[in-house]
């Protein structure tokens, strides 16, 4: 399983970015997908999760109403649209995947077996 994230960068407060994650080597529709982030000196934290079919979605309270997770099973892609970005959103963002038999979301780091290399998002004040 390979996950490759792209789309990070430097943006001003209030700006927007769209992260993408390409998966390969998997039957993508069998995997729950998640986005996590890790700021310097902090633990990796949950951002958003989307179930295998996309019918269930969960967000961290800190990003609700600003971030949107989506997936395209035909393209083996998952996305994170980030709007109204704040300096506290600055972190390395990771895409994660796990093979699941149920169409549900998962919100803990330990729930995911596969991780991308991460992409840096920096929000300037």
Backbone torsions as a table, in degrees:
resi	resn	phi	psi	omega
1	UNK	NA	126.9	176.6
2	UNK	-124.4	133.3	177.1
3	UNK	-123.7	129.6	-179.9
4	UNK	-128.3	119.9	178.1
5	UNK	-96.3	150.1	171.2
6	UNK	-155.2	163.4	178.9
7	UNK	112.0	-2.4	177.8
8	UNK	-72.5	175.7	179.4
9	UNK	163.4	-166.2	179.8
10	UNK	-104.9	130.3	-179.2
11	UNK	-143.1	153.1	178.3
12	UNK	-81.6	159.2	175.3
13	UNK	-52.7	134.0	-177.9
14	UNK	90.5	-9.2	-178.7
15	UNK	-81.5	-174.7	-175.9
16	UNK	-136.4	151.4	173.1
17	UNK	-143.3	152.8	173.9
18	UNK	-121.6	117.3	175.3
19	UNK	-91.6	144.0	176.6
20	UNK	-126.4	151.8	178.1
21	UNK	-138.1	121.6	178.9
22	UNK	-101.2	128.5	179.1
23	UNK	-107.4	143.2	176.7
24	UNK	-141.5	157.3	179.0
25	UNK	79.6	14.6	-177.8
26	UNK	-137.9	159.9	164.5
27	UNK	-86.3	94.5	-164.5
28	UNK	-56.2	-37.1	-175.8
29	UNK	-69.0	-7.8	178.2
30	UNK	-92.7	-0.9	-172.7
31	UNK	-113.5	131.5	166.6
32	UNK	-74.9	144.4	-178.5
33	UNK	-121.6	146.4	179.4
34	UNK	-142.9	158.1	171.0
35	UNK	-117.6	134.7	176.6
36	UNK	-130.7	165.3	176.8
37	UNK	-143.5	156.5	-179.4
38	UNK	-142.2	116.2	175.9
39	UNK	-87.5	159.2	179.5
40	UNK	-56.4	130.2	177.6
41	UNK	76.6	3.3	-177.6
42	UNK	-115.4	164.3	176.0
43	UNK	-80.0	157.9	175.9
44	UNK	-67.8	135.2	-176.0
45	UNK	-128.5	153.0	179.9
46	UNK	-69.0	140.3	174.9
47	UNK	-117.2	-54.9	-177.1
48	UNK	-160.0	153.8	176.8
49	UNK	-140.2	146.5	177.6
50	UNK	-133.7	134.5	-176.9
51	UNK	-72.0	173.5	-174.4
52	UNK	-55.0	-43.1	-178.1
53	UNK	-88.4	-14.8	-174.5
54	UNK	90.0	2.7	-175.9
55	UNK	-77.8	-21.6	178.5
56	UNK	-121.1	135.7	-178.5
57	UNK	-138.9	144.2	177.0
58	UNK	-137.8	143.3	178.5
59	UNK	-127.1	151.4	167.5
60	UNK	-67.4	147.3	-179.0
61	UNK	-57.6	-32.9	-175.4
62	UNK	-68.7	-16.5	-177.4
63	UNK	-118.5	-3.8	-179.3
64	UNK	-57.7	135.3	-179.9
65	UNK	84.5	-10.2	179.1
66	UNK	-116.8	-34.4	-177.3
67	UNK	-108.2	148.7	176.7
68	UNK	-135.0	124.0	175.9
69	UNK	-98.8	143.0	177.2
70	UNK	-151.0	166.5	179.5
71	UNK	-145.0	153.7	175.7
72	UNK	-126.7	99.3	-175.3
73	UNK	-66.8	-28.5	178.8
74	UNK	-67.8	-28.2	-178.8
75	UNK	-104.1	-2.5	-177.5
76	UNK	57.3	46.6	-177.2
77	UNK	-127.6	147.3	169.8
78	UNK	-129.6	145.4	-173.9
79	UNK	-127.5	156.3	171.6
80	UNK	-135.9	106.0	175.3
81	UNK	-86.4	122.2	-176.5
82	UNK	-117.5	115.8	179.9
83	UNK	-114.6	162.1	178.1
84	UNK	48.2	52.3	-176.2
85	UNK	-67.5	146.8	-178.4
86	UNK	-122.2	157.3	178.1
87	UNK	-55.0	-32.7	180.0
88	UNK	-71.7	-6.7	173.6
89	UNK	-83.1	-6.7	179.5
90	UNK	-61.9	124.4	-177.2
91	UNK	-178.4	171.1	165.8
92	UNK	-87.7	128.1	-178.1
93	UNK	-102.9	132.6	-177.0
94	UNK	-118.1	139.0	170.5
95	UNK	-93.0	141.3	-178.7
96	UNK	-137.9	152.5	-178.8
97	UNK	-142.0	151.7	173.4
98	UNK	-152.0	140.7	178.7
99	UNK	-76.6	123.5	-176.8
100	UNK	-134.3	147.8	178.2
101	UNK	-90.7	-10.3	-178.7
102	UNK	-115.4	152.8	-178.3
103	UNK	-92.2	68.0	-176.9
104	UNK	-132.2	170.5	177.8
105	UNK	-97.8	158.0	179.5
106	UNK	-136.6	137.5	-167.9
107	UNK	-121.8	2.2	-178.1
108	UNK	-108.1	146.9	177.5
109	UNK	-54.0	-41.0	-175.8
110	UNK	-68.9	-11.8	-180.0
111	UNK	-78.7	-12.6	-172.3
112	UNK	-113.9	133.9	-177.6
113	UNK	-95.9	-25.4	-172.9
114	UNK	-122.6	138.0	-174.9
115	UNK	-135.4	145.7	170.4
116	UNK	-81.8	-178.7	-176.3
117	UNK	-84.4	-14.6	178.2
118	UNK	95.5	153.2	176.2
119	UNK	-136.5	136.2	-174.9
120	UNK	-81.0	132.8	171.7
121	UNK	-120.9	123.4	179.5
122	UNK	-124.7	125.2	-179.6
123	UNK	-113.5	117.4	-178.5
124	UNK	-90.3	146.2	-178.9
125	UNK	-91.2	NA	NA
